[in-house]
Amino acid sequence: MPNRKCSFNVSLAESEDKLIDSLSNLLRRCSEQAKDRKTNFSLGLSGGSLVQLLTKALRSSRLDTSNWEFFFCDERYVADDHSDSTYCAYRTEWLSQLPDILDLQFVKADTTKPLDECAADYETKVKVKVGNSPSNLPQFDLLLLGMGPDGHTCSLFPEQPATLEETSRLVIPIRNSPKPPPERITFTLPLINNARDVAFVVTGASKSDVVKRVFVEQDKQFPAAWVDPTSGQLTLIVDAGAGSQIKL
């Protein structure tokens, strides 16, 4: 494994149950650390397969989520009830599966605002809700990230390298996304890399090559390879297919 600023741990799960266990253990550790600090547990969510995996982890672990606050590492610029909305995906799933999680625990983007204002407003919400680190930036307790076959994470895409160079804004608007829908908002690297814990959850043999190139070779042509927490911990949770080219 390459040299990193942060502590880097890999969990290679031979089955979905083992992957759920790894995710549950991570959630337990990070939420208990927040409780020890007497703060709410700030958790950044991503969409895709993570919706189902996180639901299963929370159901199996039976963790007390009453002091958790849920944010979105990126969000599609669509209405809250649109099928493309990440918020809608979680809220719909959790209404039946995890009814104890309340709608007021979600910190949502206001997609009724113009796109630039939506991104700026969400940055303000993050700054108000999430406590700062010594660097004077908001510091999430845990960010859960996915990764596409193209090595994108959040809405940071290889085709838009300028997004990786952002240093002042913590949330930015995205236009002309190579993946539909075209308009989104996304966390930027300064915010992502300031988190206490960042975890990628990646599944499927089709991603095994990009997993190796991102996490073993740290090939910077892939946005996910730029995730390297400054003073936090990085975790990679993969199934047997996605992790087949990683030698532990």
Contacts in CASP RR format, 6 or more apart in sequence:
PFRMAT RR
TARGET T0000
AUTHOR 0000-0000-0000
METHOD contacts of the structure
MODEL  1
MPNRKCSFNVSLAESEDKLIDSLSNLLRRCSEQAKDRKTNFSLGLSGGSL
VQLLTKALRSSRLDTSNWEFFFCDERYVADDHSDSTYCAYRTEWLSQLPD
ILDLQFVKADTTKPLDECAADYETKVKVKVGNSPSNLPQFDLLLLGMGPD
GHTCSLFPEQPATLEETSRLVIPIRNSPKPPPERITFTLPLINNARDVAF
VVTGASKSDVVKRVFVEQDKQFPAAWVDPTSGQLTLIVDAGAGSQIKL
1 8 0 8 1.000
1 215 0 8 1.000
1 216 0 8 1.000
2 216 0 8 1.000
2 217 0 8 1.000
2 218 0 8 1.000
4 218 0 8 1.000
4 228 0 8 1.000
4 234 0 8 1.000
5 228 0 8 1.000
5 229 0 8 1.000
5 230 0 8 1.000
5 231 0 8 1.000
6 228 0 8 1.000
6 229 0 8 1.000
6 230 0 8 1.000
6 231 0 8 1.000
6 232 0 8 1.000
6 233 0 8 1.000
6 234 0 8 1.000
7 232 0 8 1.000
7 233 0 8 1.000
7 234 0 8 1.000
8 215 0 8 1.000
8 233 0 8 1.000
8 234 0 8 1.000
8 235 0 8 1.000
8 236 0 8 1.000
9 233 0 8 1.000
9 234 0 8 1.000
9 235 0 8 1.000
9 236 0 8 1.000
10 215 0 8 1.000
10 235 0 8 1.000
10 236 0 8 1.000
10 238 0 8 1.000
10 246 0 8 1.000
10 248 0 8 1.000
11 19 0 8 1.000
11 22 0 8 1.000
11 235 0 8 1.000
11 236 0 8 1.000
11 237 0 8 1.000
11 238 0 8 1.000
12 238 0 8 1.000
12 239 0 8 1.000
12 240 0 8 1.000
12 243 0 8 1.000
12 246 0 8 1.000
12 248 0 8 1.000
13 19 0 8 1.000
13 21 0 8 1.000
13 22 0 8 1.000
13 237 0 8 1.000
13 238 0 8 1.000
13 239 0 8 1.000
13 240 0 8 1.000
14 239 0 8 1.000
14 240 0 8 1.000
15 239 0 8 1.000
15 240 0 8 1.000
16 56 0 8 1.000
16 239 0 8 1.000
19 53 0 8 1.000
19 201 0 8 1.000
19 203 0 8 1.000
19 237 0 8 1.000
19 238 0 8 1.000
19 239 0 8 1.000
20 53 0 8 1.000
20 56 0 8 1.000
20 57 0 8 1.000
20 60 0 8 1.000
21 60 0 8 1.000
22 237 0 8 1.000
23 53 0 8 1.000
23 54 0 8 1.000
23 57 0 8 1.000
23 199 0 8 1.000
23 201 0 8 1.000
23 237 0 8 1.000
24 57 0 8 1.000
24 58 0 8 1.000
24 60 0 8 1.000
24 61 0 8 1.000
24 63 0 8 1.000
26 142 0 8 1.000
26 197 0 8 1.000
26 199 0 8 1.000
26 235 0 8 1.000
26 237 0 8 1.000
27 43 0 8 1.000
27 57 0 8 1.000
27 58 0 8 1.000
27 61 0 8 1.000
27 63 0 8 1.000
27 142 0 8 1.000
28 61 0 8 1.000
28 63 0 8 1.000
30 41 0 8 1.000
30 43 0 8 1.000
30 141 0 8 1.000
30 142 0 8 1.000
30 196 0 8 1.000
30 197 0 8 1.000
31 41 0 8 1.000
31 63 0 8 1.000
31 65 0 8 1.000
31 68 0 8 1.000
31 141 0 8 1.000
33 141 0 8 1.000
33 196 0 8 1.000
34 40 0 8 1.000
34 41 0 8 1.000
34 42 0 8 1.000
34 67 0 8 1.000
34 141 0 8 1.000
35 41 0 8 1.000
35 67 0 8 1.000
39 131 0 8 1.000
39 141 0 8 1.000
40 67 0 8 1.000
40 68 0 8 1.000
40 69 0 8 1.000
41 67 0 8 1.000
41 68 0 8 1.000
41 69 0 8 1.000
41 141 0 8 1.000
41 142 0 8 1.000
42 69 0 8 1.000
42 71 0 8 1.000
42 129 0 8 1.000
42 130 0 8 1.000
42 131 0 8 1.000
42 140 0 8 1.000
42 141 0 8 1.000
42 142 0 8 1.000
43 68 0 8 1.000
43 69 0 8 1.000
43 70 0 8 1.000
43 71 0 8 1.000
43 140 0 8 1.000
43 141 0 8 1.000
43 142 0 8 1.000
43 143 0 8 1.000
43 144 0 8 1.000
44 70 0 8 1.000
44 71 0 8 1.000
44 72 0 8 1.000
44 73 0 8 1.000
44 140 0 8 1.000
44 142 0 8 1.000
44 143 0 8 1.000
44 144 0 8 1.000
45 54 0 8 1.000
45 70 0 8 1.000
45 71 0 8 1.000
45 72 0 8 1.000
45 73 0 8 1.000
45 86 0 8 1.000
45 90 0 8 1.000
45 144 0 8 1.000
46 72 0 8 1.000
46 73 0 8 1.000
46 74 0 8 1.000
46 86 0 8 1.000
46 144 0 8 1.000
46 145 0 8 1.000
46 146 0 8 1.000
46 153 0 8 1.000
46 154 0 8 1.000
47 86 0 8 1.000
47 89 0 8 1.000
47 90 0 8 1.000
47 146 0 8 1.000
48 86 0 8 1.000
48 89 0 8 1.000
48 146 0 8 1.000
49 146 0 8 1.000
49 201 0 8 1.000
49 203 0 8 1.000
50 144 0 8 1.000
50 146 0 8 1.000
50 201 0 8 1.000
51 86 0 8 1.000
51 89 0 8 1.000
51 90 0 8 1.000
51 93 0 8 1.000
52 93 0 8 1.000
53 201 0 8 1.000
53 203 0 8 1.000
54 144 0 8 1.000
55 93 0 8 1.000
55 94 0 8 1.000
55 97 0 8 1.000
55 98 0 8 1.000
58 65 0 8 1.000
58 98 0 8 1.000
59 97 0 8 1.000
59 98 0 8 1.000
65 98 0 8 1.000
65 100 0 8 1.000
65 101 0 8 1.000
65 105 0 8 1.000
66 100 0 8 1.000
68 101 0 8 1.000
68 105 0 8 1.000
69 105 0 8 1.000
69 107 0 8 1.000
69 129 0 8 1.000
70 90 0 8 1.000
70 101 0 8 1.000
70 105 0 8 1.000
70 106 0 8 1.000
70 107 0 8 1.000
71 107 0 8 1.000
71 126 0 8 1.000
71 129 0 8 1.000
71 130 0 8 1.000
71 140 0 8 1.000
72 86 0 8 1.000
72 87 0 8 1.000
72 107 0 8 1.000
72 108 0 8 1.000
72 109 0 8 1.000
73 143 0 8 1.000
73 144 0 8 1.000
73 145 0 8 1.000
73 154 0 8 1.000
73 186 0 8 1.000
73 187 0 8 1.000
73 192 0 8 1.000
74 86 0 8 1.000
74 154 0 8 1.000
74 155 0 8 1.000
74 174 0 8 1.000
74 184 0 8 1.000
74 185 0 8 1.000
74 186 0 8 1.000
74 187 0 8 1.000
75 85 0 8 1.000
75 86 0 8 1.000
75 87 0 8 1.000
75 108 0 8 1.000
75 109 0 8 1.000
75 111 0 8 1.000
75 122 0 8 1.000
75 184 0 8 1.000
75 185 0 8 1.000
75 186 0 8 1.000
76 82 0 8 1.000
76 84 0 8 1.000
76 85 0 8 1.000
76 86 0 8 1.000
76 181 0 8 1.000
76 183 0 8 1.000
76 184 0 8 1.000
77 111 0 8 1.000
77 115 0 8 1.000
77 118 0 8 1.000
77 173 0 8 1.000
77 181 0 8 1.000
77 183 0 8 1.000
77 184 0 8 1.000
77 185 0 8 1.000
78 84 0 8 1.000
78 85 0 8 1.000
78 111 0 8 1.000
78 181 0 8 1.000
79 85 0 8 1.000
79 111 0 8 1.000
80 87 0 8 1.000
80 88 0 8 1.000
80 108 0 8 1.000
80 111 0 8 1.000
81 88 0 8 1.000
82 88 0 8 1.000
84 180 0 8 1.000
84 181 0 8 1.000
85 111 0 8 1.000
87 106 0 8 1.000
87 108 0 8 1.000
87 109 0 8 1.000
90 106 0 8 1.000
91 103 0 8 1.000
91 106 0 8 1.000
94 101 0 8 1.000
107 125 0 8 1.000
107 126 0 8 1.000
107 129 0 8 1.000
109 118 0 8 1.000
109 121 0 8 1.000
109 122 0 8 1.000
109 185 0 8 1.000
110 118 0 8 1.000
110 121 0 8 1.000
110 122 0 8 1.000
111 118 0 8 1.000
113 121 0 8 1.000
115 173 0 8 1.000
115 175 0 8 1.000
115 183 0 8 1.000
115 185 0 8 1.000
116 173 0 8 1.000
118 173 0 8 1.000
118 185 0 8 1.000
119 169 0 8 1.000
119 171 0 8 1.000
119 172 0 8 1.000
119 173 0 8 1.000
119 185 0 8 1.000
120 169 0 8 1.000
120 171 0 8 1.000
122 171 0 8 1.000
122 185 0 8 1.000
123 169 0 8 1.000
123 170 0 8 1.000
123 171 0 8 1.000
126 138 0 8 1.000
126 170 0 8 1.000
126 171 0 8 1.000
126 191 0 8 1.000
127 138 0 8 1.000
127 170 0 8 1.000
129 138 0 8 1.000
130 138 0 8 1.000
130 139 0 8 1.000
130 140 0 8 1.000
131 138 0 8 1.000
131 139 0 8 1.000
132 138 0 8 1.000
132 139 0 8 1.000
133 139 0 8 1.000
133 194 0 8 1.000
133 231 0 8 1.000
135 194 0 8 1.000
135 230 0 8 1.000
137 170 0 8 1.000
137 190 0 8 1.000
137 191 0 8 1.000
137 194 0 8 1.000
138 170 0 8 1.000
138 191 0 8 1.000
138 194 0 8 1.000
139 194 0 8 1.000
139 195 0 8 1.000
139 196 0 8 1.000
140 191 0 8 1.000
140 194 0 8 1.000
140 195 0 8 1.000
140 196 0 8 1.000
141 195 0 8 1.000
141 196 0 8 1.000
141 197 0 8 1.000
142 195 0 8 1.000
142 196 0 8 1.000
142 197 0 8 1.000
142 198 0 8 1.000
142 199 0 8 1.000
143 187 0 8 1.000
143 192 0 8 1.000
143 195 0 8 1.000
143 197 0 8 1.000
143 198 0 8 1.000
143 199 0 8 1.000
144 199 0 8 1.000
144 201 0 8 1.000
145 153 0 8 1.000
145 154 0 8 1.000
145 192 0 8 1.000
145 198 0 8 1.000
145 199 0 8 1.000
145 200 0 8 1.000
145 201 0 8 1.000
145 224 0 8 1.000
145 227 0 8 1.000
146 153 0 8 1.000
146 200 0 8 1.000
146 201 0 8 1.000
146 202 0 8 1.000
146 224 0 8 1.000
147 153 0 8 1.000
147 200 0 8 1.000
147 202 0 8 1.000
147 207 0 8 1.000
147 210 0 8 1.000
147 211 0 8 1.000
147 214 0 8 1.000
147 224 0 8 1.000
148 207 0 8 1.000
148 210 0 8 1.000
148 224 0 8 1.000
149 206 0 8 1.000
149 207 0 8 1.000
149 210 0 8 1.000
150 157 0 8 1.000
150 158 0 8 1.000
150 178 0 8 1.000
150 210 0 8 1.000
150 222 0 8 1.000
151 158 0 8 1.000
151 210 0 8 1.000
151 214 0 8 1.000
151 222 0 8 1.000
151 223 0 8 1.000
151 224 0 8 1.000
151 225 0 8 1.000
152 158 0 8 1.000
152 179 0 8 1.000
152 222 0 8 1.000
152 223 0 8 1.000
152 224 0 8 1.000
153 200 0 8 1.000
153 223 0 8 1.000
153 224 0 8 1.000
153 227 0 8 1.000
154 186 0 8 1.000
154 187 0 8 1.000
154 192 0 8 1.000
154 223 0 8 1.000
155 163 0 8 1.000
155 174 0 8 1.000
155 177 0 8 1.000
155 184 0 8 1.000
155 185 0 8 1.000
155 186 0 8 1.000
156 163 0 8 1.000
156 164 0 8 1.000
156 186 0 8 1.000
156 188 0 8 1.000
156 189 0 8 1.000
156 223 0 8 1.000
156 226 0 8 1.000
157 163 0 8 1.000
157 174 0 8 1.000
157 177 0 8 1.000
157 178 0 8 1.000
157 179 0 8 1.000
157 223 0 8 1.000
158 221 0 8 1.000
158 222 0 8 1.000
158 223 0 8 1.000
159 178 0 8 1.000
160 174 0 8 1.000
160 176 0 8 1.000
160 177 0 8 1.000
160 178 0 8 1.000
163 172 0 8 1.000
163 174 0 8 1.000
163 186 0 8 1.000
163 188 0 8 1.000
163 223 0 8 1.000
164 189 0 8 1.000
164 223 0 8 1.000
164 226 0 8 1.000
166 172 0 8 1.000
166 188 0 8 1.000
166 189 0 8 1.000
166 190 0 8 1.000
167 190 0 8 1.000
169 188 0 8 1.000
170 187 0 8 1.000
170 188 0 8 1.000
170 190 0 8 1.000
170 191 0 8 1.000
171 185 0 8 1.000
171 186 0 8 1.000
171 187 0 8 1.000
171 188 0 8 1.000
171 191 0 8 1.000
172 185 0 8 1.000
172 186 0 8 1.000
172 188 0 8 1.000
173 183 0 8 1.000
173 184 0 8 1.000
173 185 0 8 1.000
174 183 0 8 1.000
174 184 0 8 1.000
174 185 0 8 1.000
174 186 0 8 1.000
175 182 0 8 1.000
175 183 0 8 1.000
176 182 0 8 1.000
177 183 0 8 1.000
177 184 0 8 1.000
189 226 0 8 1.000
189 227 0 8 1.000
192 198 0 8 1.000
192 227 0 8 1.000
192 229 0 8 1.000
193 227 0 8 1.000
193 228 0 8 1.000
193 229 0 8 1.000
193 230 0 8 1.000
194 229 0 8 1.000
194 230 0 8 1.000
194 231 0 8 1.000
195 229 0 8 1.000
195 232 0 8 1.000
196 229 0 8 1.000
196 232 0 8 1.000
196 233 0 8 1.000
197 229 0 8 1.000
197 232 0 8 1.000
197 233 0 8 1.000
197 234 0 8 1.000
197 235 0 8 1.000
198 227 0 8 1.000
198 229 0 8 1.000
198 232 0 8 1.000
198 233 0 8 1.000
198 234 0 8 1.000
198 235 0 8 1.000
199 234 0 8 1.000
199 235 0 8 1.000
199 236 0 8 1.000
199 237 0 8 1.000
200 215 0 8 1.000
200 224 0 8 1.000
200 227 0 8 1.000
200 234 0 8 1.000
200 235 0 8 1.000
200 236 0 8 1.000
200 237 0 8 1.000
201 237 0 8 1.000
201 238 0 8 1.000
202 211 0 8 1.000
202 236 0 8 1.000
202 237 0 8 1.000
202 238 0 8 1.000
202 239 0 8 1.000
202 242 0 8 1.000
202 243 0 8 1.000
203 238 0 8 1.000
203 239 0 8 1.000
203 241 0 8 1.000
203 242 0 8 1.000
204 239 0 8 1.000
204 241 0 8 1.000
204 242 0 8 1.000
205 241 0 8 1.000
205 242 0 8 1.000
205 244 0 8 1.000
207 241 0 8 1.000
207 242 0 8 1.000
208 241 0 8 1.000
208 242 0 8 1.000
208 243 0 8 1.000
208 244 0 8 1.000
208 245 0 8 1.000
209 245 0 8 1.000
210 222 0 8 1.000
210 224 0 8 1.000
211 236 0 8 1.000
211 238 0 8 1.000
211 242 0 8 1.000
211 243 0 8 1.000
211 245 0 8 1.000
211 246 0 8 1.000
212 243 0 8 1.000
212 245 0 8 1.000
212 246 0 8 1.000
213 219 0 8 1.000
213 222 0 8 1.000
213 225 0 8 1.000
214 222 0 8 1.000
214 224 0 8 1.000
214 225 0 8 1.000
215 225 0 8 1.000
215 236 0 8 1.000
215 246 0 8 1.000
216 245 0 8 1.000
216 246 0 8 1.000
218 225 0 8 1.000
219 225 0 8 1.000
220 226 0 8 1.000
227 234 0 8 1.000
228 234 0 8 1.000
238 246 0 8 1.000
END
